[in-house]
Amino acid sequence: MALARPRVCGPRRWPRHHRVVVRSLTPEEIDDLLALDVPANLATLDADGFPHVTPIWFLWRASEFLMTSLPTRPHVVRLRRDSRAGLNVHVERSEQPSGERFNRQVRVVGHAVVELDEGGEVTRQITLRYLHGMGASAMVKRRTDSPRALIRLRPDPVIAVASY
């Protein structure tokens, strides 16, 4: 991914100390952000074209996002009807003395493919990524006891930025 030069965002009338500099994330920073155990927000479209946003656990593998869910969940049904999707992963730092909350984010759009998570392997990997305590194994069993839909989202494009 090509790195963009930092750009200053915000109305010109703002004092210099209130402007926020936005820069592109490096490939390493993108991988680091997508390795955190924070949920993504998956955007899907309903039959009337209105967006719906669903928090969802994910894995980032090579060039695609992997998510699983119950096949009858509304976001899965919407993706089967219309594969267009968006995904956002972001983290914010705590409030600064200036009142700003600097962030890093990855935003993507693309077409999702919905299939069956054969054997529950992706569900198992996702669950163990987010759960680390004594109950993790029991949750893996509970989540893999029922068939789950596997959602694959290959982004085109990836927008990865940080404000500071």
Secondary structure, DSSP 8 states (H G I E B T S, - for coil): ------EEES-TTS-GGG-EEEEE--HHHHHHHHHSS--EEEEEE-TTS-EEEEEE--EEETTEEEEEE-TTSHHHHHHHH--EEEEEEEEE----TTS---EEEEEEEEEEEEEE-GGGHHHHHHHHHH--STTHHHHHHHHHSS--EEEEEEEEEEEEEEE-
